[in-house]
Amino acid sequence: MSTLQPRAPARPRASRGFLPRPILVVHRWLGVFIGLLMTIWCLSGFVMIYVDYPRLEPAAQLRGLAPLQLPAGAAWDAVDLDPDQPLSSARVEMMAGRPVLRVVPAMAADRPIPQMRAIPDAVDLVTGKPLTVSASPDIAKVAADFASGHAIAGAPAAPAETGIDQWTVQTYTRNAPLYRVDYADAAGTEVYISGKSGEVVQETTRFQRFWGWLGAVPHWLYPTILRQDGALWNQVVIWTSLAGCFLTAAGIWAGIARVRRKRDGKIGSPYKGLWWWHHVFGLFFGVLTLTWVASGLFSMNPWGFLDSMAGLAERERLAGPMHWRDLRQALSGMGDLPKGTVRVETAPLGGRTFLLASDAQGRAQRFDGAGNPSALRETDLRAALSGKPRLAALTLLTQEDAYYYRHRFPAPLPVWRANLADAEGTLLYIDPVSGRIVRAFDRNGRGFRWLQDGLHSLDFPILRKRPWWDLIVLPLLAAVTLVCATGTWMAWNKVRRDIRGGFRRIVRRRQKKRMATGGKKGRSLHA
């Protein structure tokens, strides 16, 4: 009678009929590193819902300006600009107690515009020469004016020149040298002022900095050492997002393959404990996880597949040409400014020069080239939009639509919506006071809105109202966090066991080799 026991049936291989074993191994190792990163993305996403990366919005910059004092008419003749210099925009505001003119030369959408000569970004209207900013007292005065406009109670410290840091990675290069001023207020306010233009370009508080480190910095992979190299940062985010898509798709595939029919006829998971939670939640929320990581990838517009040129040519067409000669005449004709005006800026329309006088709260009044109040009329807008492509419809919106709405940025109402009869179906949203395009969408722009904002933020009209949006998104984000966190933990344990098993096999192999060598020596001596 044989003493051999029947061999237990072989355990079915995980890859049989479903995923090849190499893909499962890659999935396991990615689960350790990319899974951990995705868990961090989820946790930081909770913070990002309520606290964004600190940035100085245009409205906040406007509130920090001192009341404008326009110079006498002769000052405009002293400005060292060629009369035929084409301009895209210009504005006049106070900087450290003196009026300055900030200009942007014209840039055509499809061709370069020849310049008369190199022109400065800003002109000191006291001297008529290019603006120069001194660290003291100019920067200190700008900081004091900003504090007054924002009711910052604490006294400002002495300005200190600073290099690029976590909160200036977006603004440092074009505004260097940069000065930081700290205020002794309860909020721990810090502002950054450009030594080139004398403008406040960034503001942070202690609250924003703390939550920024827990929210935007990990969520966007935004540490300074990486983000200061824009090209490298772009590639890192794209490829880690692609790896996350692969990890999630492979997990969904493997999860479906593991579904079993139990003895009672019910279909379910064969796992228990933490594995059961990961398997079941992955089945229910895996697709949502994939859409979130994929839409994060789309936010980087990888390889330019959602490039949009909407609004570039249309802005030039709507505004028409503007030269320094025309602007100088309009500025010279301005009489008494409306009370509280802090900025006068250009708002050209259809080749005519108009000026916009704004107060610190953003309320604006439009003036024509002779200095007379001139409200924007629908007929003026239609005339400026005449030509090709044809204007299909012009509607004054009093409610938000699918593309113009408040999310992270303001969307004042009413607003004009212009539908162009071009191949792209371009939509233009035009401010009813200034006549400027505030948002524009072509086919790719609309695609980006749905693929990125729609999928990543679940930003759909039916879900937009809060707190209903929060009540839906927070539980979904918690479920996806559970999938990512449990997967990371399981992958780490499995990889650790694999590494430990690999070391044991190496040790056993060496022991066998040593024993075999010792046996041969023993037989040799015996012989």
C-alpha positions as CSV (number, residue, x, y, z in Angstrom):
1,M,0.0,0.0,0.0
2,S,1.5,3.3,-1.0
3,T,2.3,5.8,1.8
4,L,2.1,8.8,-0.6
5,Q,-0.7,11.3,0.3
6,P,-2.8,12.8,-2.5
7,R,-1.5,16.2,-3.5
8,A,-3.7,19.2,-2.6
9,P,-5.2,20.8,-5.7
10,A,-3.1,23.7,-7.0
11,R,-4.3,27.1,-6.1
12,P,-5.6,28.9,-9.2
13,R,-3.2,31.5,-10.4
14,A,-4.5,35.1,-10.1
15,S,-3.7,35.9,-13.7
16,R,-5.4,33.0,-15.3
17,G,-7.9,34.2,-17.7
18,F,-7.7,37.8,-16.5
19,L,-4.6,39.9,-15.8
20,P,-1.1,38.7,-16.8
21,R,1.1,38.2,-13.7
22,P,3.6,41.0,-14.7
23,I,0.7,43.5,-14.7
24,L,-0.3,42.3,-11.3
25,V,3.2,42.7,-10.0
26,V,3.5,46.2,-11.5
27,H,0.1,47.0,-9.9
28,R,1.3,45.8,-6.5
29,W,4.5,47.9,-6.6
30,L,2.6,51.0,-7.9
31,G,0.2,50.5,-5.1
32,V,2.9,51.2,-2.6
33,F,4.2,54.5,-4.1
34,I,1.4,55.8,-6.4
35,G,-1.2,54.5,-4.1
36,L,0.3,56.4,-1.3
37,L,0.4,59.5,-3.5
38,M,-3.3,59.0,-4.4
39,T,-4.2,58.7,-0.8
40,I,-2.4,62.0,-0.1
41,W,-4.3,63.5,-3.1
42,C,-7.6,62.4,-1.5
43,L,-6.8,63.7,2.0
44,S,-5.5,67.0,0.7
45,G,-8.7,67.2,-1.5
46,F,-10.8,67.5,1.7
47,V,-8.8,70.7,2.5
48,M,-8.9,72.0,-1.1
49,I,-12.7,71.9,-1.0
50,Y,-12.6,74.8,1.6
51,V,-9.2,76.4,1.4
52,D,-7.5,77.1,-1.9
53,Y,-3.9,78.1,-2.7
54,P,-3.4,81.6,-1.5
55,R,-3.5,84.1,-4.4
56,L,-4.1,87.8,-4.7
57,E,-7.2,88.4,-6.7
58,P,-7.6,91.5,-8.9
59,A,-10.4,92.8,-6.6
60,A,-8.1,92.5,-3.6
61,Q,-5.3,94.3,-5.4
62,L,-7.7,97.1,-6.3
63,R,-8.7,97.5,-2.6
64,G,-5.1,98.1,-1.7
65,L,-4.7,101.2,-3.9
66,A,-4.6,104.7,-2.6
67,P,-7.1,107.3,-4.1
68,L,-6.0,108.4,-7.5
69,Q,-4.8,111.9,-8.2
70,L,-4.6,112.4,-11.9
71,P,-1.8,114.8,-13.0
72,A,-2.3,118.0,-15.0
73,G,-2.7,117.8,-18.7
74,A,0.9,118.8,-19.4
75,A,2.1,115.6,-17.7
76,W,0.8,113.4,-20.4
77,D,2.8,115.3,-23.1
78,A,6.0,114.5,-21.1
79,V,5.5,110.8,-21.2
80,D,8.3,109.3,-23.3
81,L,6.2,107.1,-25.6
82,D,5.9,107.3,-29.4
83,P,2.5,108.8,-30.4
84,D,1.9,105.8,-32.9
85,Q,2.8,103.2,-30.3
86,P,0.1,100.5,-30.5
87,L,-1.2,99.5,-27.1
88,S,-3.2,96.6,-25.8
89,S,-4.2,98.1,-22.5
90,A,-3.1,100.8,-20.0
91,R,-4.0,101.9,-16.5
92,V,-3.2,104.8,-14.2
93,E,-3.0,104.3,-10.4
94,M,-1.0,105.5,-7.4
95,M,2.3,104.0,-6.4
96,A,4.0,105.2,-3.2
97,G,2.2,108.6,-3.3
98,R,2.7,109.4,-7.0
99,P,0.6,108.5,-10.1
100,V,2.1,105.9,-12.5
101,L,1.0,104.8,-16.0
102,R,1.2,101.0,-16.6
103,V,1.1,100.0,-20.3
104,V,0.9,96.7,-22.2
105,P,2.0,96.9,-25.8
106,A,-0.3,95.4,-28.5
107,M,0.1,91.7,-29.3
108,A,-1.9,90.5,-32.3
109,A,-3.3,87.0,-32.0
110,D,-1.9,85.8,-35.4
111,R,1.0,88.1,-36.1
112,P,3.6,90.3,-34.3
113,I,2.9,94.0,-34.2
114,P,6.0,96.0,-34.9
115,Q,7.1,98.2,-32.0
116,M,8.3,101.8,-32.4
117,R,11.0,101.1,-29.8
118,A,11.3,99.3,-26.5
119,I,8.8,100.7,-24.1
120,P,8.8,100.5,-20.3
121,D,6.1,98.6,-18.4
122,A,5.4,101.6,-16.2
123,V,6.0,105.4,-16.4
124,D,6.3,107.8,-13.5
125,L,3.9,110.5,-14.3
126,V,5.7,113.0,-12.1
127,T,8.9,112.8,-14.2
128,G,7.5,111.2,-17.5
129,K,10.4,108.7,-17.3
130,P,10.4,104.9,-16.8
131,L,9.3,104.0,-13.2
132,T,12.1,103.2,-10.7
133,V,11.1,101.6,-7.4
134,S,13.3,102.0,-4.3
135,A,13.2,99.5,-1.5
136,S,12.8,102.3,1.0
137,P,10.6,104.3,1.2
138,D,8.6,103.2,-1.9
139,I,8.0,99.6,-0.9
140,A,7.1,100.6,2.7
141,K,4.6,103.2,1.4
142,V,3.0,100.6,-0.9
143,A,2.7,98.3,2.1
144,A,1.1,101.0,4.2
145,D,-1.5,101.9,1.5
146,F,-2.3,98.2,1.1
147,A,-2.8,97.8,4.9
148,S,-5.1,100.9,4.9
149,G,-7.3,99.6,2.1
150,H,-7.6,96.1,3.7
151,A,-8.0,97.4,7.3
152,I,-4.9,95.4,8.4
153,A,-4.5,96.5,12.0
154,G,-0.9,95.5,12.7
155,A,2.1,97.7,11.8
156,P,4.2,96.6,8.9
157,A,7.7,95.4,9.4
158,A,10.6,96.7,7.3
159,P,10.5,95.3,3.8
160,A,13.0,92.5,3.2
161,E,14.1,91.3,-0.2
162,T,13.2,87.6,-0.6
163,G,13.8,84.9,-3.1
164,I,11.3,82.4,-4.5
165,D,9.3,80.6,-1.8
166,Q,6.3,78.4,-1.5
167,W,3.8,81.2,-2.1
168,T,5.6,83.0,-4.9
169,V,6.4,80.2,-7.3
170,Q,3.8,81.6,-9.7
171,T,4.8,85.3,-9.5
172,Y,8.5,85.5,-8.7
173,T,10.1,85.4,-12.1
174,R,8.1,88.1,-13.7
175,N,8.2,90.4,-10.6
176,A,11.7,90.0,-9.2
177,P,13.2,91.5,-7.2
178,L,10.5,90.7,-4.7
179,Y,10.1,92.2,-1.2
180,R,8.1,90.7,1.6
181,V,6.4,92.8,4.3
182,D,5.1,91.1,7.5
183,Y,2.3,92.8,9.5
184,A,2.0,92.5,13.2
185,D,-1.7,91.6,13.1
186,A,-3.7,88.7,14.5
187,A,-4.0,87.0,11.1
188,G,-0.2,87.0,10.5
189,T,-0.6,88.7,7.1
190,E,2.3,88.8,4.7
191,V,2.4,90.6,1.4
192,Y,4.9,90.4,-1.5
193,I,5.7,93.6,-3.5
194,S,7.4,93.7,-6.8
195,G,10.6,95.7,-6.9
196,K,10.1,96.1,-10.6
197,S,6.6,97.6,-10.7
198,G,5.9,98.5,-7.1
199,E,2.7,96.4,-7.1
200,V,1.5,94.0,-4.4
201,V,1.5,90.7,-6.2
202,Q,0.7,88.2,-3.4
203,E,-0.9,88.1,0.0
204,T,-1.1,85.3,2.6
205,T,-2.3,84.8,6.1
206,R,-1.2,82.3,8.7
207,F,-4.5,80.4,8.2
208,Q,-3.9,80.2,4.4
209,R,-0.2,79.1,4.8
210,F,-1.1,76.4,7.3
211,W,-3.8,74.8,5.3
212,G,-1.9,75.4,2.1
213,W,0.8,73.0,3.3
214,L,-1.9,70.4,4.0
215,G,-4.1,71.2,0.9
216,A,-2.8,72.8,-2.3
217,V,0.9,71.9,-1.9
218,P,0.5,68.1,-1.7
219,H,-2.5,68.1,-4.0
220,W,-0.8,69.9,-6.8
221,L,2.7,68.4,-6.1
222,Y,3.7,72.0,-5.4
223,P,6.8,72.0,-3.3
224,T,9.0,74.9,-4.3
225,I,12.0,72.8,-5.3
226,L,9.8,71.1,-7.9
227,R,7.4,73.8,-9.0
228,Q,10.1,76.4,-9.7
229,D,11.0,74.3,-12.7
230,G,7.8,74.5,-14.6
231,A,8.7,72.0,-17.4
232,L,9.8,69.3,-14.9
233,W,6.8,69.9,-12.6
234,N,4.5,69.5,-15.6
235,Q,6.0,66.2,-16.6
236,V,6.0,64.8,-13.0
237,V,2.3,65.6,-12.6
238,I,1.4,64.1,-16.0
239,W,3.3,60.8,-15.5
240,T,2.3,60.3,-11.9
241,S,-1.3,60.8,-13.0
242,L,-0.9,58.4,-15.9
243,A,0.5,55.9,-13.4
244,G,-2.4,56.5,-11.2
245,C,-4.8,55.8,-14.1
246,F,-3.0,52.5,-14.8
247,L,-3.1,51.5,-11.2
248,T,-6.8,52.2,-10.8
249,A,-7.8,50.6,-14.1
250,A,-5.8,47.4,-13.3
251,G,-7.4,47.4,-9.8
252,I,-10.9,47.6,-11.3
253,W,-10.1,44.8,-13.7
254,A,-8.6,42.6,-10.9
255,G,-11.5,43.4,-8.6
256,I,-14.1,42.3,-11.1
257,A,-12.1,39.1,-11.7
258,R,-12.2,38.3,-8.0
259,V,-16.0,38.4,-7.7
260,R,-17.3,34.9,-6.7
261,R,-20.6,33.1,-6.4
262,K,-21.0,31.8,-2.9
263,R,-22.5,28.5,-1.8
264,D,-25.8,30.2,-1.1
265,G,-25.9,31.5,-4.6
266,K,-25.1,35.1,-3.7
267,I,-22.4,36.9,-5.6
268,G,-19.8,38.7,-3.4
269,S,-16.2,39.0,-2.4
270,P,-14.1,36.0,-1.3
271,Y,-12.0,38.2,1.0
272,K,-12.3,39.1,4.7
273,G,-11.2,41.9,6.9
274,L,-9.3,44.8,5.2
275,W,-9.2,43.0,1.9
276,W,-13.0,42.8,1.8
277,W,-13.3,46.5,2.4
278,H,-10.8,47.3,-0.4
279,H,-12.4,44.8,-2.8
280,V,-16.1,45.9,-2.2
281,F,-15.4,49.6,-2.1
282,G,-13.1,49.3,-5.1
283,L,-16.0,47.7,-7.1
284,F,-18.4,50.5,-6.2
285,F,-16.1,53.5,-6.3
286,G,-13.3,52.4,-8.6
287,V,-14.7,54.1,-11.6
288,L,-15.1,57.4,-9.6
289,T,-11.5,57.0,-8.5
290,L,-10.4,56.6,-12.1
291,T,-12.4,59.7,-13.3
292,W,-10.9,61.8,-10.5
293,V,-7.3,60.8,-11.3
294,A,-7.9,61.1,-15.1
295,S,-9.5,64.5,-14.8
296,G,-6.5,65.6,-12.7
297,L,-4.4,64.5,-15.7
298,F,-6.6,66.5,-18.0
299,S,-6.1,69.6,-15.9
300,M,-2.5,69.6,-17.1
301,N,-3.6,69.6,-20.8
302,P,-1.1,66.8,-21.6
303,W,0.5,67.2,-25.0
304,G,-1.8,70.1,-25.8
305,F,-4.8,67.9,-26.7
306,L,-7.2,70.5,-25.2
307,D,-5.4,73.7,-26.4
308,S,-7.8,76.6,-26.7
309,M,-7.3,79.9,-28.5
310,A,-10.7,81.2,-27.6
311,G,-10.9,85.0,-26.9
312,L,-7.5,85.9,-28.3
313,A,-8.5,87.1,-31.8
314,E,-11.9,88.1,-30.5
315,R,-10.5,90.5,-27.9
316,E,-8.5,92.3,-30.7
317,R,-11.5,92.4,-32.9
318,L,-13.9,93.7,-30.2
319,A,-11.5,96.4,-28.9
320,G,-10.0,97.5,-32.3
321,P,-6.7,99.4,-32.5
322,M,-5.6,101.8,-29.9
323,H,-2.5,104.0,-29.9
324,W,-0.8,106.2,-27.4
325,R,-1.9,109.3,-29.3
326,D,-5.6,108.4,-28.7
327,L,-5.1,107.4,-25.1
328,R,-3.1,110.6,-24.3
329,Q,-5.9,112.7,-25.6
330,A,-8.5,110.8,-23.6
331,L,-6.5,111.0,-20.4
332,S,-5.9,114.7,-20.9
333,G,-9.7,115.2,-21.4
334,M,-10.7,113.6,-18.1
335,G,-12.1,116.1,-15.7
336,D,-13.0,115.4,-12.1
337,L,-12.9,111.8,-11.3
338,P,-15.9,110.1,-9.5
339,K,-15.5,110.1,-5.8
340,G,-13.2,107.3,-4.5
341,T,-11.6,106.4,-7.8
342,V,-8.4,104.4,-7.3
343,R,-7.7,103.4,-10.9
344,V,-8.4,104.6,-14.5
345,E,-7.9,102.0,-17.2
346,T,-8.6,101.6,-20.9
347,A,-11.7,99.9,-22.3
348,P,-11.5,100.4,-26.0
349,L,-14.4,99.2,-28.2
350,G,-14.7,99.1,-31.9
351,G,-11.5,101.2,-32.4
352,R,-12.7,104.0,-30.1
353,T,-11.0,104.8,-26.8
354,F,-13.0,104.6,-23.7
355,L,-11.8,104.9,-20.1
356,L,-13.0,103.1,-17.0
357,A,-12.8,104.8,-13.5
358,S,-13.0,102.2,-10.7
359,D,-13.2,102.7,-6.9
360,A,-11.7,100.4,-4.3
361,Q,-14.9,98.2,-4.2
362,G,-14.8,97.5,-7.9
363,R,-17.6,99.9,-8.9
364,A,-16.8,101.3,-12.3
365,Q,-18.0,104.1,-14.6
366,R,-17.3,104.4,-18.3
367,F,-16.1,107.6,-20.1
368,D,-15.6,108.3,-23.7
369,G,-12.5,109.9,-25.3
370,A,-13.8,113.4,-24.4
371,G,-14.2,112.7,-20.7
372,N,-18.0,112.3,-20.8
373,P,-19.9,109.5,-19.1
374,S,-20.8,106.9,-21.7
375,A,-22.7,103.8,-20.7
376,L,-22.2,100.7,-23.0
377,R,-25.2,100.2,-25.3
378,E,-26.2,97.0,-27.0
379,T,-26.0,98.7,-30.4
380,D,-22.4,99.6,-29.7
381,L,-21.6,96.0,-28.8
382,R,-23.3,94.6,-31.9
383,A,-21.4,97.1,-34.1
384,A,-18.1,96.1,-32.6
385,L,-18.9,92.4,-33.2
386,S,-19.9,92.9,-36.8
387,G,-17.9,91.2,-39.5
388,K,-16.7,87.6,-39.6
389,P,-17.3,85.3,-38.0
390,R,-20.9,86.4,-37.9
391,L,-22.7,87.2,-34.5
392,A,-25.4,84.5,-34.2
393,A,-26.9,85.7,-30.9
394,L,-26.3,88.3,-28.2
395,T,-28.1,87.8,-24.9
396,L,-27.9,89.6,-21.6
397,L,-27.7,86.9,-18.9
398,T,-29.1,87.6,-15.5
399,Q,-28.5,84.0,-14.3
400,E,-25.5,81.7,-14.5
401,D,-25.3,79.1,-17.3
402,A,-23.2,76.0,-17.9
403,Y,-20.0,77.9,-18.6
404,Y,-20.3,81.2,-16.8
405,Y,-20.8,80.6,-13.1
406,R,-19.2,81.2,-9.7
407,H,-16.9,78.4,-8.5
408,R,-13.5,79.5,-7.3
409,F,-13.7,82.8,-9.1
410,P,-16.4,85.5,-9.2
411,A,-18.9,85.7,-12.0
412,P,-20.7,89.0,-11.8
413,L,-24.1,89.4,-13.3
414,P,-25.6,90.6,-15.6
415,V,-23.2,89.7,-18.4
416,W,-23.5,89.7,-22.2
417,R,-23.2,86.3,-23.9
418,A,-22.2,86.4,-27.6
419,N,-22.6,83.3,-29.7
420,L,-20.4,83.4,-32.8
421,A,-21.4,81.5,-36.0
422,D,-17.9,80.0,-36.5
423,A,-16.8,76.4,-36.7
424,E,-15.8,76.3,-33.1
425,G,-19.2,77.6,-31.8
426,T,-17.3,80.2,-29.8
427,L,-19.0,81.7,-26.7
428,L,-17.9,85.2,-25.5
429,Y,-18.9,86.6,-22.1
430,I,-18.7,90.4,-22.1
431,D,-18.8,92.7,-19.1
432,P,-21.8,95.1,-19.6
433,V,-19.9,98.1,-18.1
434,S,-16.5,97.9,-19.7
435,G,-17.3,95.9,-22.9
436,R,-14.3,93.6,-22.2
437,I,-14.4,89.9,-22.7
438,V,-14.2,88.2,-19.3
439,R,-14.5,84.6,-20.4
440,A,-14.4,82.8,-23.8
441,F,-14.9,79.2,-24.8
442,D,-14.3,77.4,-28.1
443,R,-14.9,73.6,-28.7
444,N,-11.7,72.6,-26.8
445,G,-12.5,75.1,-24.0
446,R,-15.9,73.5,-23.5
447,G,-14.3,70.1,-23.5
448,F,-11.8,71.1,-20.8
449,R,-14.7,72.6,-18.7
450,W,-16.5,69.2,-18.7
451,L,-13.5,66.8,-18.6
452,Q,-11.7,68.8,-15.9
453,D,-14.1,70.9,-13.9
454,G,-17.0,68.6,-14.4
455,L,-15.3,65.3,-13.6
456,H,-12.7,66.5,-11.1
457,S,-15.0,68.8,-9.0
458,L,-18.3,67.2,-9.9
459,D,-19.1,70.6,-11.2
460,F,-22.5,70.1,-12.8
461,P,-25.4,72.6,-12.8
462,I,-27.6,70.2,-10.9
463,L,-25.1,69.7,-8.1
464,R,-23.7,73.3,-8.0
465,K,-25.7,74.6,-5.0
466,R,-24.2,74.2,-1.6
467,P,-24.4,72.6,0.9
468,W,-26.0,69.9,-1.3
469,W,-22.8,69.6,-3.2
470,D,-20.8,69.1,0.0
471,L,-23.3,66.5,1.2
472,I,-22.6,64.5,-2.0
473,V,-18.9,65.1,-2.5
474,L,-17.6,64.5,1.0
475,P,-19.0,60.9,1.4
476,L,-17.8,60.1,-2.1
477,L,-14.3,61.5,-1.4
478,A,-14.2,59.5,1.9
479,A,-15.0,56.3,0.0
480,V,-12.3,56.9,-2.6
481,T,-9.9,57.7,0.2
482,L,-10.7,54.3,1.8
483,V,-10.1,52.5,-1.5
484,C,-6.7,54.2,-1.9
485,A,-5.5,53.9,1.7
486,T,-6.5,50.2,2.1
487,G,-4.9,49.4,-1.3
488,T,-1.7,51.1,-0.3
489,W,-1.5,49.3,3.0
490,M,-2.2,45.9,1.4
491,A,0.3,46.5,-1.3
492,W,3.0,47.5,1.2
493,N,2.3,44.3,3.3
494,K,2.4,42.1,0.2
495,V,5.6,43.7,-1.1
496,R,7.2,43.5,2.3
497,R,6.4,39.7,2.4
498,D,7.7,39.3,-1.1
499,I,11.0,41.0,-0.2
500,R,11.3,39.0,3.0
501,G,10.5,35.8,1.2
502,G,13.1,36.7,-1.5
503,F,15.8,37.2,1.2
504,R,14.9,33.9,2.8
505,R,15.2,32.1,-0.5
506,I,18.6,33.7,-1.1
507,V,19.7,32.6,2.4
508,R,18.5,29.0,1.8
509,R,20.1,28.8,-1.5
510,R,23.4,29.9,0.0
511,Q,23.1,27.4,2.8
512,K,22.4,24.6,0.4
513,K,25.4,25.6,-1.7
514,R,27.5,25.7,1.5
515,M,26.3,22.3,2.6
516,A,26.9,20.8,-0.8
517,T,30.4,22.2,-0.9
518,G,31.1,20.9,2.6
519,G,29.8,17.4,1.6
520,K,32.1,17.3,-1.4
521,K,35.1,18.2,0.8
522,G,34.2,15.5,3.3
523,R,34.0,12.8,0.7
524,S,37.3,13.9,-0.7
525,L,39.1,13.6,2.7
526,H,37.5,10.2,3.3
527,A,38.7,9.0,0.0
